[in-house]
Amino acid sequence: MRSVEPLPQAFVLVNGQPVDARQSVRHGDWLVFGSSAFQVFLPEASEAADEREPDIQFGGSARPAPVVVGRLPNCGLTIDSPLISREHARLLPTADGLYLEDLRSTNGTFVNADRILEPVLLAPGDQVSFATFVYLFTGSALHPAQSGGRVRVEARNLTKTVTDRTTKQPRHLLDGIDLVIEPGEFVVIFGTSGSGKSTLLDSLNGRRPATSGRVLYNGVNLYDSFAAFRAGIGYVPQQDIVHRKITIRNALRYTARLRLPRDTSAAEIAAHIDRVLQRVGLFDKGNLAVDTPEPLSGGQLKRVNLAVELVANPNVLFLDEATSGLDAGTDKKMMRLFAELAADGKTVICVTHTLENVASCHLVALLHQGVLVYYGPPADVPDYFGIARLSEVYERLDGEDARRWGERFRASDHFRRFVQSRLSADAAPRRMDAAPRAKSSAAVAGRSGWLDPRQIWTLTRRYLDLLHSDRLNLAVLLLQAPLIALVVGAIFDTSGTPLERAQTHGQITFVLVLSAIWFGGINSCREIVKELPVYLRERAVVLRIPAYMLSKLLPLAALCAIQCLSFLAIVTLMLDFPGPFLERLLTLFLAGFAATGMGLAVSAFVASNDKAIATLPLLLIPQFILSNAIVPLDGIAEALAKVTVIAYWGVDAMRATLEAPVLALRGPDGSLLIAVNGDWATDSLALGGLALGFLIIAAVGLKLRDRKV
């Protein structure tokens, strides 16, 4: 038995309990000093243990208590980060060794890159990650792999090869790049046009992996272990990743709800948002929307995009031309802000074309035709290239052979100082190989909630907020149904002979269904593409496609139901149009809902709002032609209509609701005046099947977008 005594102002735990005075410790007890956990091994106890049967009891005095890992101060191992759940994981000492159990954390517990579902027995040399905080298990202790979750980025022979569309020959977008970025460094990537700046950025952050070479985060292969680092990678693309119609605070709040642990309280989120807004200098603008009567300036909008990423408190931050389009003064302020974030311990990498303010960064990486031709302090660039000003470097490299400059750099003192001397000594990276005892990240993702209720609720609330904030557009959507109904009621005349009345009733059913299809299609055809940059960024981090789809469907279905109800009610009141109201309402809703799915499918595949609006008529016109109401269909045309045309089934279902005497009327040639091919129930099921089919197509379109994530 030994004793441990805390020093003044030192934080010490024994088996998860705080120590405020001298306390005895036994063989196998766990001690926590700050962020490091150690297990006590007493030589005499070990020798005695070898001579007796293993102790498999869990409650004995010799068995240390479990140690909880989390962000709460009273946890045995406290990691103060918003990425960590309150009680994130548990260390379970047993006679067999140390088990690690995840406590349903949001950002996961990983052993050798695999997110664990069940308790895992740790082995010496295992790398344990609580979200992005990596520890090394030595067999008797759990050591932090880096301080405070900081990330060291190392690129080894990074090459990106594509096939040239013109020559059909391989072309290197990146050609054997080596570089090292230490934690807390701010590095700027710049270069000639088409030199591979964004390609290098995306290779370093894992969005578009290189075809060969390695990217190491703290010595771990990023591409093999991306799931373990995903939550700690911040990325600000060129496009805005914030909705313009809602307030900045609300935008950050929704982002926090999506990315931070589920047990993060509203008060914690509010305090965190306040800190982020203070950090980016937008605290006084927090209650304004981006598109206020006095819109935010370009620099302020860039800061909002940055704030969206800072909400998740990333360890490494990538910025793709985050200062483009800004004036020199604003650019200088943004570059200083990036330098301040690096001073906080974040690894910051920025692509830029503007060179006036790169003096704020620690190092610059200059690319030319995919080759790294310089890496070092920005102040050394003029002397290195023999120019008077940094901005002249583009002219110096214009028309020059990139490989010659690359070879010169590799022979330079800058390469030795800032690359070669900083490369890790071990040529082979530590790889978090998949262990058979751990479940894959994909399996965990499936079980942890492909239909995550929290995501559905958060995304639905945000979508409702967006709809409500754009009141003019919402008013147009809500008023179009009553206005069209008034036109229908004013134009159609249901008086006359039974034959004339029957013809009018048939025409009304056709107009009702086509209008409902229009409502659904126009409501939804832009709803994905208009927020595509936001979707792609959230998808890269945490977003589930089913949750995202449902967050769109629920409000759009409610909107469609309101439109169909007001439309049918006004038409029924204005015209003598007897029949079952509820069945007709359900028919219109199913037709509109199927068209909503069709609109979402369009929105999932097109690249802009204009293309969505241009594509929609191409899908609506066949609804008119192949409805079986204008021209009777048969053969291939009818088979195609049954599989793809909403109006075919919608019109038939609506006709089935007409009164029996109307359906019994025959024309001069003896054929039924209004033919019904099926029955209302069958037609309704077919409408539901079409809706499901279009939604599956929309989901496939969103899945294909993953290639751009």
PyMOL commands that set and color helices and strands:
alter all, ss='L'
color gray80, all
select helices_A, chain A and resi 43-50+147-149+197-205+226-232+248-259+266-280+283-285+298-310+328-343+358-360+378-385+390-397+402-410+413-418+420-422+441-447+453-469+471-491+498-524+529-541+545-574+581-605+609-625+635-644+646-655+660-664+680-708
alter helices_A, ss='H'
color red, helices_A
select strands_A, chain A and resi 2-4+12-14+17-18+23-25+30-33+36-39+67-70+77-78+89-94+97-102+109-111+114-115+120-121+127-130+133-137+141-144+153-163+170-181+186-191+212-217+220-221+233-236+316-320+347-351+363-368+371-376
alter strands_A, ss='S'
color yellow, strands_A
deselect
rebuild
show_as cartoon
